[in-house]
Amino acid sequence: MKHLLLAFPGWLVTAALAQDVPALYQGADLKLGEKLIAENQCDACHIRNVGGDGNAIYRPAGRVSSLGLLRGQVEACNTTLNLAFFPEEVNSVAAVLNRDHYRFK
């Protein structure tokens, strides 16, 4: 019984965190997404493309208007720039972008 009591609080934390991530991105590794964004200098590319601080690229009312379209846009960058991300890496990057910029449910 003591083992069950020790495992239970961890389950509560996992369940709470899972609720903050939309179903499409369940299981996404947010730390990995952050790392890939930094390593591949996504911000620098966005600055070159839209100017300013690059944040103008994040327009929820524009082309990217849903979780699926966001993931598709990350895949388009992956393909166009030959980043060689695996599907789970694309998902992780999309989950971070959603968390930080789009906030789709």
Buried (B, 14 or more C-beta within 10 A) or exposed (E): EEEEEEEEEEEEEEEEEEEEBBEBBEEBBBEBBBBBBEEBEBBEBBBEEBEEEBEEBBEBEEEBEEBEBBBBBBBEBBEEEEBEBEEEBBBBBBBBBBBEBBEBE
